[in-house]
Each structure stands twice: as C-alpha cells, then as structure tokens.
C-alpha cells in the first residue's frame, strides 16, 4: 500500500479542522468572529445614520452657498469660500476668543475643585459613601434644569444669591447678574462648574484608588508633610488621569451652548456670552445661512481635534517619562505635622 503524500496529509488535516465549523454551520451556529460582527452591526448602522451622515451632509453644505432666505439662488459651489469668509469676520474671532476664555476658566476651576474633592473623598471617614452619592446630584441634573435653577438663584428680585450677599453685607443692593457684561460670563462659568465638578471628581477619584497606601506610609516614616505626600506622590501618579479628565472637559466646554441659551437666550448682554457654538447657531437658524453655519461647525470640530491631538501628544510624552517621586525632606522633632 503506497504511503500518503504530503498533499494528502495536508488535505486530511484541513478537512478535520473544517469539520467542527461545518457542523456549527449545519446547526445554524455562528463563529465568534461572525457573532461579534453581527452584534456590532446595529450599533455601526446607528452611528452611520446619526453621526457619519450628518457630518458628511454638513461638510457638503459648508462647501456651498446655502441661504434659505433666498432659495431662488440655489446652492452654488463655493469651495472654501465660507471658511475664508469666516476668517475675515471680527464676530467670528470675538466668539472664538469668548469660547477659549470660557474653556480655560471653567476647566481650570473644575480641575482645582475636582482634585480637592477627590482627595477628600479618598480619605476614610464616617459618611464617605453619603458624600460620594451627594456629589453625583448636580451632575445628574439636565443642563436645561441646571440653567433654570441658576436663573432663579441669580434673579435680581428674589434670587438666593442676592439675598445672601446683601444679608452678609457684601452687596449694598441686589445686582442683575445676567445683565452685566462682565459678570454674566463668570456666573455662567460658575453654573457650568457646579454641574461638571462631580464628573471631574469621579474621574480623579478613580485615578486615586490604585495608588498604594504603602507609598504614603513609607513617606510618613521618612518624615514627609501632607503637602510633600501630595506633591511628590499623589500628583505624579495622578498625572495621566488628570490629562484624560482635562481632555474630556475641554471638549465639553468648547462646545458649550445649552446653558448659555437657557440663561441668556441670545448670548446677551451685548453678545458678551456669544461663544462660537452660539455664533454658528445664529448664522444657521436665525439668518438661515446654512452653508456658512456648517462651515463654522466644521471649524469648531477642527479646533477640538487640534486640542485633542495636543493633549494626546502631551499624554504620550508624559506616559513615557518615568515618575520621579523626589527626595522627601525630613522634619525636625520640633516641626509640626
């Protein structure tokens, strides 16, 4: 009897490997790969419908002159004309400046308060769980509800803020906070921080959990103060989480719209709160320049992408850099803890 050739042996092995697959197909079962594709297909379809198609349509609009106030003009192709027109508009640059100002102040305030609350909630004390649950309440409110709440708080006639400040002697008379070109932007930043500080706190608190208590105990043995433990241990190890939290909040703050709409209605007073998203909304839905409004929306997306790339580059650089805890200064016997 002749010995089987290599091809025959390979064919037998191949058929043996295919036999379980053929049996699964005969029983109507899917492979793991096919099952994963089948389960992801509905989500991919939804994303294509609600994300990809609107983005593509907005890009098409941004390359055409679309003015619904004059539909007889049609939709002529203008290329980058809408983008170049935006760069020549002082109102665009003013709105971008207000957006950057809002983003910088709100993210800095939320980071400072979020880090403070995260460090406090990371400590063990009675009522820690209740404090963590209470921290979630402002974040759980809808943005519209948050705006209505702050509109009542800041009301010049019966608002709690004026009543409290006048009662403490800080103000001589009630102030119309939402009618002042200086204070309106800052109270909106305060309202946004009140809602979003819990998000920053929870992200940073999650980053604090993996830090081993042994590091703090070793630092305590070396005579480290509370500030030294925070600056030499907590901050260096929390740095990647801080960068991720700042990226997420920068994206959210840069496209702020709903809170300003609820509190001011139209970016008042004197356009002092008209940020870039509100400017795009005005151009598209008030003046019906849909092509120009779509171009502004894509410029907003481009700005956020630039910020994300910068943050990710910084995060990658910081991730490759070794964490240096530094030398801890020993306290003298007479120095307090």
BELVENVEN-V876832 format. One record per run of one state. SS is the DSSP state (alpha for helix, beta for strand, coil for the rest). FROM is the first residue (numbers start at 1). TO is the last residue. If there is no record, write none. Layout:
# BELVENVEN-V876832
ss=SS from=FROM to=TO
ss=SS from=FROM to=TO
This chain:
# BELVENVEN-V876832
ss=coil from=1 to=5
ss=alpha from=6 to=26
ss=coil from=27 to=31
ss=alpha from=32 to=62
ss=coil from=63 to=63
ss=beta from=64 to=64
ss=coil from=65 to=66
ss=beta from=67 to=67
ss=alpha from=68 to=73
ss=coil from=74 to=76
ss=beta from=77 to=77
ss=coil from=78 to=80
ss=alpha from=81 to=87
ss=coil from=88 to=89
ss=alpha from=90 to=121
ss=coil from=122 to=127
ss=alpha from=128 to=140
ss=coil from=141 to=142
ss=alpha from=143 to=153
ss=coil from=154 to=159
ss=alpha from=160 to=167
ss=coil from=168 to=176
ss=alpha from=177 to=179
ss=coil from=180 to=182
ss=alpha from=183 to=209
ss=coil from=210 to=212
ss=alpha from=213 to=221
ss=coil from=222 to=225
ss=alpha from=226 to=254
ss=coil from=255 to=257
ss=alpha from=258 to=264
ss=coil from=265 to=275
ss=alpha from=276 to=286
ss=coil from=287 to=288
ss=beta from=289 to=289
ss=alpha from=290 to=320
ss=coil from=321 to=337
